[in-house]
Amino acid sequence: MSHSCLVPMGIAMMAFLTAAAGCKYDPQPGEGALGCSIAGECPEGYSCRVNGFCYSTGSGPMDAGASADAGLGGDAVPAAILNRYIGEWTLGVTSMVETNCDDGFSNTSLLSPAGSPSTMTIAPGTPGVSDLDSFWLCALSLRMDATGAHLFDANPTCSDDSADPANTWTATRFDVVTTNGLTGMHNAFYNRVDQYAAGKVVQCTQTVRAPLIKN
């Protein structure tokens, strides 16, 4: 491609009872019935989950404090959450890419105009490697955390040498967020290198903002 373009905090935990000596506080709330503390704590045997409530350890939505590799080292991401993302998504007609290059070129353009839609496919990830795999400008592996699906690879690249200049993109950010599995938001940032046949090299950055609609 040439210059032309490409959830609220939980309620406070129940206080420990100030009862007679030897009395043990041993609550057994129903799943999701007790809010996490401000510090993200729950009674013994329970974990604070993505919606800010306590669930018995190993059940319920993904940990609210889970790291970006939650699906590959912490609790497995529930299939119900992954299924919200899996499928083909159309980038909305207001999807934009902003390009800025070191030769002075600057442009903001539509990515998915009416009559010429652009689509992104999100597929199940590779066990032990990723939670989800996305296919759009580049094929990228994603991992889930409490806020959505995110790039975790160390600056993955992809190239297109079918025209002059040849383009190489390096992704440094790639986020997909959906709460209902029907609509979502995509944000990304790329460093792009344009290599001309005559030897000229231009460095560019590209910022993508795109609403998503599942097909």
C-alpha positions in Angstrom: 0.0 0.0 0.0 1.4 3.4 -1.0 0.9 6.8 0.7 -2.7 6.7 -0.3 -3.7 4.6 2.8 -4.2 1.7 4.0 -16.6 -1.6 33.9 -17.5 -0.3 37.1 -15.8 -1.4 40.3 -17.5 -3.9 42.5 -19.1 -3.1 45.8 -17.0 -3.2 48.9 -16.6 -6.7 50.5 -18.6 -7.6 53.7 -16.6 -6.6 56.8 -15.4 -9.3 59.1 -17.7 -9.8 62.1 -16.6 -8.5 65.4 -17.9 -11.5 67.4 -16.8 -13.4 70.5 -13.3 -14.9 70.6 -13.0 -18.2 68.6 -15.9 -17.3 66.2 -14.7 -17.7 62.6 -16.0 -15.6 59.7 -16.7 -18.2 56.9 -19.0 -16.6 54.3 -20.2 -18.8 51.5 -21.9 -16.4 49.1 -23.5 -17.5 45.9 -21.6 -17.1 42.7 -21.3 -13.4 41.8 -23.4 -12.4 44.9 -20.5 -10.7 46.8 -18.6 -7.7 45.4 -14.8 -7.7 45.4 -13.0 -5.3 47.8 -11.4 -2.2 46.5 -8.1 -4.1 46.5 -9.7 -6.9 44.5 -9.9 -9.4 47.3 -12.6 -12.0 48.1 -13.2 -14.5 50.9 -11.0 -17.7 51.0 -11.8 -20.0 48.1 -13.2 -17.2 45.9 -11.5 -15.0 43.2 -12.3 -11.5 42.0 -13.6 -11.8 38.4 -13.9 -9.5 35.4 -17.2 -8.1 36.5 -16.0 -7.1 39.9 -17.7 -9.8 41.9 -16.5 -12.9 43.7 -16.8 -16.4 42.3 -15.5 -19.7 43.7 -12.0 -20.1 42.3 -12.0 -21.6 38.8 -15.5 -20.6 38.0 -17.2 -17.5 36.6 -15.8 -14.9 34.2 -12.1 -14.3 33.8 -10.1 -12.8 36.7 -10.4 -9.0 36.9 -6.7 -8.8 37.8 -5.6 -11.3 35.2 -2.6 -10.4 33.1 -2.5 -10.1 29.4 -1.7 -13.8 29.1 -4.6 -14.9 31.3 -5.6 -17.6 28.8 -2.2 -19.1 28.8 -1.0 -19.2 32.3 -3.8 -18.1 34.6 -7.4 -19.2 34.4 -8.6 -20.3 31.0 -10.8 -17.8 29.2 -14.4 -19.0 29.2 -15.7 -20.1 25.8 -18.6 -17.8 26.1 -16.3 -14.8 26.2 -14.1 -16.0 23.3 -17.2 -16.7 21.2 -18.1 -13.0 21.4 -15.0 -12.3 19.4 -14.8 -15.3 17.0 -16.3 -14.7 13.6 -16.1 -12.2 10.7 -16.4 -8.5 11.5 -17.1 -5.6 9.1 -15.3 -2.3 9.8 -17.9 0.5 10.0 -18.1 3.1 7.4 -16.6 5.7 9.7 -13.4 3.6 10.2 -10.4 5.8 9.7 -6.6 5.5 9.3 -4.4 8.4 10.0 -1.0 8.3 8.2 2.0 10.5 8.9 5.3 10.1 7.1 8.8 11.6 7.5 8.7 13.0 4.0 6.0 15.4 5.1 3.0 13.3 3.8 0.0 13.3 6.1 -3.5 11.9 5.4 -6.6 10.7 7.1 -8.7 8.4 5.0 -11.7 6.0 5.2 -10.8 2.3 5.6 -14.2 0.8 4.9 -16.3 3.2 2.8 -19.9 2.4 1.8 -19.8 0.1 -1.2 -16.3 -1.2 -0.4 -16.4 -2.7 3.1 -13.3 -4.1 4.8 -13.6 -7.2 7.0 -11.6 -8.7 9.8 -11.7 -12.3 10.8 -11.1 -13.5 14.3 -10.5 -17.2 14.8 -9.8 -19.4 17.8 -6.2 -19.2 18.9 -3.5 -21.8 18.9 -3.5 -23.8 22.2 -0.6 -22.8 24.3 0.2 -19.8 22.0 -2.8 -17.5 21.8 -6.4 -17.0 22.8 -7.4 -15.6 19.5 -5.9 -15.1 16.0 -6.9 -12.1 13.9 -6.7 -11.7 10.1 -6.9 -8.3 8.6 -3.9 -6.2 7.4 -1.6 -8.7 9.1 -2.2 -12.1 10.7 -1.8 -11.4 14.5 -2.1 -13.5 17.6 -4.1 -12.0 20.5 -4.5 -12.7 24.2 -7.4 -11.8 26.4 -7.4 -9.7 29.5 -10.2 -8.1 31.5 -10.6 -5.3 28.9 -10.6 -7.2 25.7 -8.3 -8.9 23.1 -4.9 -7.4 22.6 -1.6 -7.9 20.7 1.1 -9.6 22.7 3.7 -10.5 20.1 6.9 -8.4 20.1 6.3 -6.1 17.2 5.0 -8.6 14.5 5.5 -7.5 10.9 3.9 -8.2 7.5 4.7 -7.0 4.0 3.2 -6.2 0.6 5.7 -6.0 -2.3 3.2 -6.2 -5.1 3.6 -2.5 -5.9 6.1 0.3 -5.8 6.8 1.2 -3.1 6.8 -2.1 -1.2 5.3 -1.7 2.3 6.3 -3.3 5.6 4.1 -2.8 8.6 5.1 -3.4 12.2 2.2 -3.6 14.6 2.8 -2.1 18.1 -0.8 -2.0 19.2 -3.9 -4.0 18.1 -7.0 -4.0 20.3 -10.4 -5.5 19.8 -13.1 -4.9 22.4 -16.7 -6.2 22.4 -19.1 -6.6 25.3 -22.0 -8.2 23.4 -20.5 -10.1 20.5 -22.5 -8.0 18.0 -20.7 -4.7 17.9 -17.2 -3.7 19.0 -14.3 -1.3 18.6 -10.8 -1.8 17.0 -7.8 0.4 17.7 -4.3 -0.2 16.3 -1.0 1.5 15.7 1.6 0.5 13.0 5.0 1.7 11.9 5.2 1.4 8.1 8.3 1.5 5.9 7.9 2.3 2.2 10.7 1.0 0.1 10.8 2.4 -3.4 12.5 0.5 -6.3 14.7 3.6 -6.9 16.1 3.2 -3.4 14.1 5.8 -1.5 12.9 4.8 2.0 10.1 6.6 3.8 9.1 5.9 7.4 5.4 6.3 8.4 3.1 5.8 11.3 -0.5 4.7 11.0 -3.2 5.0 13.6 -6.4 3.0 13.0 -9.8 3.6 14.7 -12.6 1.4 13.6 -16.1 0.5 14.9 -16.9 -3.2 14.2 -20.1 -5.0 13.3 -20.2 -8.8 13.4 -21.5 -10.3 10.2 
